[in-house]
Amino acid sequence: MVTDEFMALARTESSMRGLSQVPLVEIPHPVGSIALDALRALARSALNSMTDALTAGRIHTNSPVGEKEGCALEPPTAEVPADAALMFQYFVNRGWSDGLPALAPTRAAVDAMIASCGLEKDAVLGVIPPLNGIATAEKVAANAVMAGCLPEYFPLLLAAMRGVLQPGFNLDGVQTTTGNVAPLTIINGPCRNSLQINYSSNAMGQGWRANATIGRALRLVLCNIGGATPATFDKSTLGQPSKYTFCLAENEEENPWGPLHAERGFSADADAVSVFGCSGVNSAVDMASQTAKGLLKTFALTMIGGFTSGVTSTETMLVICPEHAAILSAGGYSKTAIRDELFALARVAHEQISDENLRLLANRRPGSFQAGGTKIPVIDRPEDLWIIVAGGKGAKSAYIPGRTGTHLQTTMVANQAAAISCRC
Amino acid sequence: MERELITIVTPTAPRATKRTRLAPRKSATLNNARIGLLDNNKPNADRFLESVGALLKQRYEGVELIAKRKMTRTGADGLQEFADRCDVVINAFAD
């Protein structure tokens, strides 16, 4: 059962799974917001198509279907105008652009990128949904060049890719959802300083080549190799600016608790990359509170504000600025204590939630509806709140809701990245 | 004047695809069928599938409805066990 708006995506996904003949019954969009009578009429209208699809004699089931494995949509190389403006337009016309100008992925530039990681150009790093593009080192490098990456950034991009390709990241969903999720890439370790990756003032903002181009390269890989074409396969209703690029490093120097990658089990001396499914950035402004207790009340209010971005449970992230981190640390708070207190404080009264959403929440988060309870916690469990430290001077932290079914992944940066075996 | 061209590595990639077959349909009718209703947990998916189930029960004899809800598009727990319990499955996809 598929609404017309999603039929192209459903057909493509079926085909990619070798089932291009799977019967899809189309009904008009939307389903989620219509009344029960209209739903019943919709069910009646689709009944004959459904029963035909489920019974013998109506469809052919005996012949294998699907495209030939490894079929190429484009030739491996192309002749493009050398003029920058004409080349940009060429990329736009081919659908290879995020809308911004890109550098030419010449053979020499791509080879220099690959050389930085020691991989063979044909090494397969994974298969990227929704179109199951085969991500070889060469193709990823081409996108990294287009994004403006220096070759030294390439091992970080590969680590981010390994992260988004972990099953727990649920890249299928991230790539095609109507939500606004974007991968947030977080860099830890000594490379932050050697590669000048911003973790201080304006760490989430513009102006730093490494931050801007690593995040952008990941986006280009997801679109050009994965095929997440906006509107056709990337069904995001609104998107968000983070979908262009979103990468920052952690301010380990001013983190009183220890960095994210150490919490994730890696040596603090190692370089590591974490990816988080980010659904927007909510500013947590507090220039007045001088105690940890007061500050956590502000953070809880911000989390409650962010609750509107999903009647689901997600992992979430608090990006604490150094001045706020110092107040919390001076108050004796560990990361665990912060999580526990925010889990208790950040709750929304049932009466503030619409009846329809309460019904949905009861289905999706039954564990959060305790007997007799009148409030629902923003997060299901304290451990669903990740905490990092970033930013410069000032008293502005940030709260970032995640996405249902998408879990933060952390991978170590490897100079000699091991290819991930690929079963096509 | 002829425009200067340069050679680039294209940023797109070949696709990995599978070749499989559809499951054979067990019967020409849904009488006495165990019909799975797979709810993708989107708003109204459960109500829509309930309506479908009620209509199928009216049309066919001995229908058994087996409902299941899944949270994410892929990797849901117990899908194989669910499939084993059903003769046919109606799956809600997307919004």
HADDOCK unambig.tbl for C-alpha pairs under 7 A between the chains (distance, minus, plus):
assign (segid A and resid 1 and name CA) (segid B and resid 91 and name CA) 6.03 0.50 0.50
assign (segid A and resid 1 and name CA) (segid B and resid 92 and name CA) 4.96 0.50 0.50
assign (segid A and resid 1 and name CA) (segid B and resid 93 and name CA) 6.02 0.50 0.50
assign (segid A and resid 2 and name CA) (segid B and resid 92 and name CA) 6.60 0.50 0.50
assign (segid A and resid 2 and name CA) (segid B and resid 93 and name CA) 5.42 0.50 0.50
assign (segid A and resid 2 and name CA) (segid B and resid 94 and name CA) 6.83 0.50 0.50
assign (segid A and resid 6 and name CA) (segid B and resid 94 and name CA) 6.73 0.50 0.50
assign (segid A and resid 16 and name CA) (segid B and resid 17 and name CA) 5.07 0.50 0.50
assign (segid A and resid 16 and name CA) (segid B and resid 18 and name CA) 6.46 0.50 0.50
assign (segid A and resid 17 and name CA) (segid B and resid 17 and name CA) 6.35 0.50 0.50
assign (segid A and resid 17 and name CA) (segid B and resid 18 and name CA) 5.45 0.50 0.50
assign (segid A and resid 18 and name CA) (segid B and resid 17 and name CA) 6.30 0.50 0.50
assign (segid A and resid 18 and name CA) (segid B and resid 18 and name CA) 4.39 0.50 0.50
assign (segid A and resid 18 and name CA) (segid B and resid 19 and name CA) 4.43 0.50 0.50
assign (segid A and resid 18 and name CA) (segid B and resid 20 and name CA) 5.10 0.50 0.50
assign (segid A and resid 19 and name CA) (segid B and resid 20 and name CA) 6.30 0.50 0.50
assign (segid A and resid 19 and name CA) (segid B and resid 21 and name CA) 6.60 0.50 0.50
assign (segid A and resid 19 and name CA) (segid B and resid 22 and name CA) 6.60 0.50 0.50
assign (segid A and resid 22 and name CA) (segid B and resid 22 and name CA) 6.57 0.50 0.50
assign (segid A and resid 31 and name CA) (segid B and resid 44 and name CA) 6.42 0.50 0.50
assign (segid A and resid 31 and name CA) (segid B and resid 95 and name CA) 6.94 0.50 0.50
assign (segid A and resid 32 and name CA) (segid B and resid 42 and name CA) 6.89 0.50 0.50
assign (segid A and resid 32 and name CA) (segid B and resid 43 and name CA) 4.56 0.50 0.50
assign (segid A and resid 32 and name CA) (segid B and resid 44 and name CA) 4.96 0.50 0.50
assign (segid A and resid 32 and name CA) (segid B and resid 95 and name CA) 6.87 0.50 0.50
assign (segid A and resid 39 and name CA) (segid B and resid 48 and name CA) 5.75 0.50 0.50
assign (segid A and resid 40 and name CA) (segid B and resid 48 and name CA) 6.80 0.50 0.50
assign (segid A and resid 40 and name CA) (segid B and resid 51 and name CA) 5.61 0.50 0.50
assign (segid A and resid 43 and name CA) (segid B and resid 48 and name CA) 6.53 0.50 0.50
assign (segid A and resid 43 and name CA) (segid B and resid 51 and name CA) 6.12 0.50 0.50
assign (segid A and resid 43 and name CA) (segid B and resid 52 and name CA) 5.29 0.50 0.50
assign (segid A and resid 54 and name CA) (segid B and resid 25 and name CA) 6.48 0.50 0.50
assign (segid A and resid 54 and name CA) (segid B and resid 88 and name CA) 6.28 0.50 0.50
assign (segid A and resid 55 and name CA) (segid B and resid 25 and name CA) 5.47 0.50 0.50
assign (segid A and resid 55 and name CA) (segid B and resid 27 and name CA) 5.67 0.50 0.50
assign (segid A and resid 55 and name CA) (segid B and resid 28 and name CA) 4.82 0.50 0.50
assign (segid A and resid 55 and name CA) (segid B and resid 29 and name CA) 5.80 0.50 0.50
assign (segid A and resid 55 and name CA) (segid B and resid 30 and name CA) 6.83 0.50 0.50
assign (segid A and resid 56 and name CA) (segid B and resid 25 and name CA) 4.74 0.50 0.50
assign (segid A and resid 56 and name CA) (segid B and resid 26 and name CA) 6.36 0.50 0.50
assign (segid A and resid 56 and name CA) (segid B and resid 27 and name CA) 5.23 0.50 0.50
assign (segid A and resid 56 and name CA) (segid B and resid 28 and name CA) 4.43 0.50 0.50
assign (segid A and resid 57 and name CA) (segid B and resid 28 and name CA) 6.43 0.50 0.50
assign (segid A and resid 61 and name CA) (segid B and resid 21 and name CA) 6.29 0.50 0.50
assign (segid A and resid 61 and name CA) (segid B and resid 22 and name CA) 4.99 0.50 0.50
assign (segid A and resid 61 and name CA) (segid B and resid 23 and name CA) 6.41 0.50 0.50
assign (segid A and resid 61 and name CA) (segid B and resid 24 and name CA) 5.64 0.50 0.50
assign (segid A and resid 62 and name CA) (segid B and resid 21 and name CA) 6.53 0.50 0.50
assign (segid A and resid 63 and name CA) (segid B and resid 21 and name CA) 6.25 0.50 0.50
assign (segid A and resid 64 and name CA) (segid B and resid 19 and name CA) 5.91 0.50 0.50
assign (segid A and resid 64 and name CA) (segid B and resid 20 and name CA) 5.20 0.50 0.50
assign (segid A and resid 64 and name CA) (segid B and resid 21 and name CA) 4.74 0.50 0.50
assign (segid A and resid 65 and name CA) (segid B and resid 19 and name CA) 5.44 0.50 0.50
assign (segid A and resid 65 and name CA) (segid B and resid 20 and name CA) 6.07 0.50 0.50
assign (segid A and resid 65 and name CA) (segid B and resid 21 and name CA) 6.46 0.50 0.50
assign (segid A and resid 66 and name CA) (segid B and resid 17 and name CA) 6.87 0.50 0.50
assign (segid A and resid 66 and name CA) (segid B and resid 18 and name CA) 6.20 0.50 0.50
assign (segid A and resid 66 and name CA) (segid B and resid 19 and name CA) 4.88 0.50 0.50
assign (segid A and resid 67 and name CA) (segid B and resid 17 and name CA) 6.25 0.50 0.50
assign (segid A and resid 68 and name CA) (segid B and resid 17 and name CA) 6.92 0.50 0.50
assign (segid A and resid 69 and name CA) (segid B and resid 16 and name CA) 5.47 0.50 0.50
assign (segid A and resid 69 and name CA) (segid B and resid 17 and name CA) 5.13 0.50 0.50
assign (segid A and resid 69 and name CA) (segid B and resid 18 and name CA) 6.79 0.50 0.50
assign (segid A and resid 70 and name CA) (segid B and resid 14 and name CA) 5.15 0.50 0.50
assign (segid A and resid 70 and name CA) (segid B and resid 15 and name CA) 4.98 0.50 0.50
assign (segid A and resid 70 and name CA) (segid B and resid 16 and name CA) 4.98 0.50 0.50
assign (segid A and resid 70 and name CA) (segid B and resid 17 and name CA) 6.85 0.50 0.50
assign (segid A and resid 71 and name CA) (segid B and resid 14 and name CA) 5.27 0.50 0.50
assign (segid A and resid 71 and name CA) (segid B and resid 15 and name CA) 5.69 0.50 0.50
assign (segid A and resid 72 and name CA) (segid B and resid 13 and name CA) 6.52 0.50 0.50
assign (segid A and resid 72 and name CA) (segid B and resid 14 and name CA) 4.01 0.50 0.50
assign (segid A and resid 72 and name CA) (segid B and resid 15 and name CA) 6.44 0.50 0.50
assign (segid A and resid 73 and name CA) (segid B and resid 14 and name CA) 6.20 0.50 0.50
assign (segid A and resid 74 and name CA) (segid B and resid 12 and name CA) 6.78 0.50 0.50
assign (segid A and resid 76 and name CA) (segid B and resid 9 and name CA) 6.10 0.50 0.50
assign (segid A and resid 76 and name CA) (segid B and resid 10 and name CA) 5.61 0.50 0.50
assign (segid A and resid 77 and name CA) (segid B and resid 7 and name CA) 6.63 0.50 0.50
assign (segid A and resid 77 and name CA) (segid B and resid 8 and name CA) 5.51 0.50 0.50
assign (segid A and resid 77 and name CA) (segid B and resid 9 and name CA) 4.50 0.50 0.50
assign (segid A and resid 77 and name CA) (segid B and resid 10 and name CA) 5.12 0.50 0.50
assign (segid A and resid 78 and name CA) (segid B and resid 7 and name CA) 5.59 0.50 0.50
assign (segid A and resid 78 and name CA) (segid B and resid 8 and name CA) 5.46 0.50 0.50
assign (segid A and resid 78 and name CA) (segid B and resid 9 and name CA) 6.56 0.50 0.50
assign (segid A and resid 78 and name CA) (segid B and resid 10 and name CA) 6.28 0.50 0.50
assign (segid A and resid 79 and name CA) (segid B and resid 5 and name CA) 5.88 0.50 0.50
assign (segid A and resid 79 and name CA) (segid B and resid 6 and name CA) 5.44 0.50 0.50
assign (segid A and resid 79 and name CA) (segid B and resid 7 and name CA) 4.57 0.50 0.50
assign (segid A and resid 79 and name CA) (segid B and resid 8 and name CA) 6.42 0.50 0.50
assign (segid A and resid 80 and name CA) (segid B and resid 5 and name CA) 5.27 0.50 0.50
assign (segid A and resid 80 and name CA) (segid B and resid 6 and name CA) 5.48 0.50 0.50
assign (segid A and resid 80 and name CA) (segid B and resid 7 and name CA) 6.32 0.50 0.50
assign (segid A and resid 81 and name CA) (segid B and resid 3 and name CA) 6.83 0.50 0.50
assign (segid A and resid 81 and name CA) (segid B and resid 4 and name CA) 6.03 0.50 0.50
assign (segid A and resid 81 and name CA) (segid B and resid 5 and name CA) 4.51 0.50 0.50
assign (segid A and resid 81 and name CA) (segid B and resid 6 and name CA) 6.24 0.50 0.50
assign (segid A and resid 82 and name CA) (segid B and resid 4 and name CA) 5.65 0.50 0.50
assign (segid A and resid 82 and name CA) (segid B and resid 5 and name CA) 5.09 0.50 0.50
assign (segid A and resid 82 and name CA) (segid B and resid 6 and name CA) 5.53 0.50 0.50
assign (segid A and resid 104 and name CA) (segid B and resid 8 and name CA) 6.54 0.50 0.50
assign (segid A and resid 105 and name CA) (segid B and resid 8 and name CA) 5.23 0.50 0.50
assign (segid A and resid 105 and name CA) (segid B and resid 9 and name CA) 5.70 0.50 0.50
assign (segid A and resid 106 and name CA) (segid B and resid 7 and name CA) 6.24 0.50 0.50
assign (segid A and resid 106 and name CA) (segid B and resid 8 and name CA) 4.39 0.50 0.50
assign (segid A and resid 106 and name CA) (segid B and resid 9 and name CA) 6.07 0.50 0.50
assign (segid A and resid 107 and name CA) (segid B and resid 8 and name CA) 6.16 0.50 0.50
assign (segid A and resid 107 and name CA) (segid B and resid 9 and name CA) 6.27 0.50 0.50
assign (segid A and resid 131 and name CA) (segid B and resid 15 and name CA) 6.53 0.50 0.50
assign (segid A and resid 132 and name CA) (segid B and resid 15 and name CA) 5.26 0.50 0.50
assign (segid A and resid 132 and name CA) (segid B and resid 16 and name CA) 5.45 0.50 0.50
assign (segid A and resid 133 and name CA) (segid B and resid 13 and name CA) 5.40 0.50 0.50
assign (segid A and resid 133 and name CA) (segid B and resid 14 and name CA) 5.64 0.50 0.50
assign (segid A and resid 133 and name CA) (segid B and resid 15 and name CA) 4.32 0.50 0.50
assign (segid A and resid 133 and name CA) (segid B and resid 16 and name CA) 6.22 0.50 0.50
assign (segid A and resid 134 and name CA) (segid B and resid 13 and name CA) 5.81 0.50 0.50
assign (segid A and resid 134 and name CA) (segid B and resid 14 and name CA) 5.83 0.50 0.50
assign (segid A and resid 134 and name CA) (segid B and resid 15 and name CA) 5.69 0.50 0.50
assign (segid A and resid 134 and name CA) (segid B and resid 16 and name CA) 6.19 0.50 0.50
assign (segid A and resid 135 and name CA) (segid B and resid 13 and name CA) 6.79 0.50 0.50
assign (segid A and resid 139 and name CA) (segid B and resid 11 and name CA) 5.52 0.50 0.50
assign (segid A and resid 139 and name CA) (segid B and resid 12 and name CA) 6.78 0.50 0.50
assign (segid A and resid 139 and name CA) (segid B and resid 13 and name CA) 6.63 0.50 0.50
assign (segid A and resid 142 and name CA) (segid B and resid 9 and name CA) 6.23 0.50 0.50
assign (segid A and resid 142 and name CA) (segid B and resid 10 and name CA) 6.99 0.50 0.50
assign (segid A and resid 142 and name CA) (segid B and resid 11 and name CA) 5.42 0.50 0.50
assign (segid A and resid 143 and name CA) (segid B and resid 11 and name CA) 5.61 0.50 0.50
assign (segid A and resid 173 and name CA) (segid B and resid 73 and name CA) 6.42 0.50 0.50
assign (segid A and resid 224 and name CA) (segid B and resid 11 and name CA) 6.03 0.50 0.50
assign (segid A and resid 224 and name CA) (segid B and resid 12 and name CA) 4.96 0.50 0.50
assign (segid A and resid 225 and name CA) (segid B and resid 11 and name CA) 6.96 0.50 0.50
assign (segid A and resid 225 and name CA) (segid B and resid 12 and name CA) 4.92 0.50 0.50
assign (segid A and resid 225 and name CA) (segid B and resid 13 and name CA) 5.32 0.50 0.50
assign (segid A and resid 360 and name CA) (segid B and resid 43 and name CA) 6.80 0.50 0.50
assign (segid A and resid 405 and name CA) (segid B and resid 72 and name CA) 6.14 0.50 0.50
assign (segid A and resid 424 and name CA) (segid B and resid 16 and name CA) 5.12 0.50 0.50
assign (segid A and resid 424 and name CA) (segid B and resid 17 and name CA) 6.11 0.50 0.50
assign (segid A and resid 424 and name CA) (segid B and resid 18 and name CA) 6.55 0.50 0.50
